[in-house]
C-alpha cells in the first residue's frame, strides 16, 4: 500500500496554522443575519409619510435546514449576543476552504496532476481575488 503524501515544510506550517486557528474558534452559528427596516401595511402610518420613517431595525437570521431556508427573528440583544458566533461560523468556513486548498495542492503535486481550482463557492477570498484579477487581465489582452 502506498504511503500517504507528505506536505513540504511550508505546507506543514500552513497546516499547523490552520489547525491552531480551528482549535481556537469558539461556538458557531451557521447562516447570515440581516438587519433591516421595513414599512407596514397600515394606511396613514409614519412609514408612509414623506419622508418615510420605517419600522425597525429588525434582525433576521437565515440558514438552511434540510435544504430549506429557515428564518428566525432576533431581538437587538440576541443579535449582539450571538454576533461573535456568526463571525466564528464564517471563519470556520474560510479555514475549511484553506485546508481543502492546501490538501488539493499536496495531492496534485504528489500525483503529478494538473492544478485545479476549488469548486465555485469554496474559494478563499485571497484565491478568488487573485483569480478574478488574472481573468480580467487575460480579457484585456
N, C-alpha and C positions, 0 to 999 in steps of 0.2 A: 504494500500500500504506500502511495506517495505521501511525503511529509507535507504538512500544511505550509503555505507560503509564509515567509518571514518578512516583516516590514524592515525597511532600511532604518538607520539610526534616526534620521529626521522624521520619518513616518512613525517610528515607535514613540518619539517625543510628542508628536501631534496626537497620537492615540492616547497616551497618558494624560495629556492636557484635556482632551475631550472627556475621558472617564472621570477625571477630577471634577470637571465642571458639572457633569451629570450627577455625581455624588453630592455636590453642594447645593443642587437645586431643591427647593422646598416643595410643598404641596402645589398641585397644578390643577386648574380647571380648564377644560377644553372649550373651544368656541370663541366668540367675539362679543364684546359689549359695545353697543352704540348708544350714544346719548343724543336725544332729540327733543325738540319742542314741536307741538302739533296743535292744529285747530280742532275745535269740537264741532258738533253738528247743530248747536243751538243758534237760532237767529238772534241777532242783536247782542251777541256775546262780545266781550272785549277782543276775542281773537279774530272777529270780523271787522273790527274798527280800522280806520285809516290813520296812522299805520297800525297793523295788527299787533296785538300783544298775545303771543301764543302761550299755550299751557305747557307746563313742564319746568325744568327738564325732566325727561323720563329716561331711565336706563334699561335698555333692552338687551338681554343676554340670549344669544342664539347659538345653537350647536346641533350636531347630527346625532340621532339615536336610532339605531337600526335603519339607517339610510333615510330617515325622515328628519326634517328640520323642526326643532323644538325650541320654543321661545319662553323665556321667563322674565318677568318684570322685576327689577331690583330697586329697592329704596336707595336714596342717596347714600345712606350709611352703609348698606350692603355693597354698593358699587365701590366705595372707598375701602371697605374691609377686605374685599376679595381682589382688588386691583393687582396686587403682587402675585396672586395665584394665576391670574390670566396671563401676566407677563412671564411667569415661570413656564406655563404651557407653551407659549411662543418660543421661549429659549430652548426648551426640550426639543421642539420640532427642528429648530436650527441646528442644534447639536447632533441630532439623529441624521440630518442631511449631511453634515460634515463627516460623520462616521461612515455613512454609506459611500460618500465620495472617496474617502481615504481607502476604504475596503475595495472599491472598484479600481482605483489606481494600482493598488498592490496586486490584485488578481490579474489585471490587464498586463502588467509588467511580467508577472510570473508565467503567464500563459502565452505571452507574445501576441496578445490580441491588440487590435487597433483601438485606440482610446475612444470612448463614447461618453456622451453627456448623460447625466441622470435624467430620468423622465421629467417632463414638464410638471412644475408644481413641487418638485423635490430639489430644486437648485437652491443653494445658499445665495444670499444677497450678493456676495462677492463674485461668485461664478456667473450669476445672472447679469450683473452689471458688466463684467468683462466680456461675456458672450454678446450682449447687446451692442457694446461698443465695436466689437470685431465685426458683427453683422452690418452695422451702419457704415463702417469703413469700407467693407467689401462692396456695398451697393453704390458707394460714391465713386469708385474707380471706373 
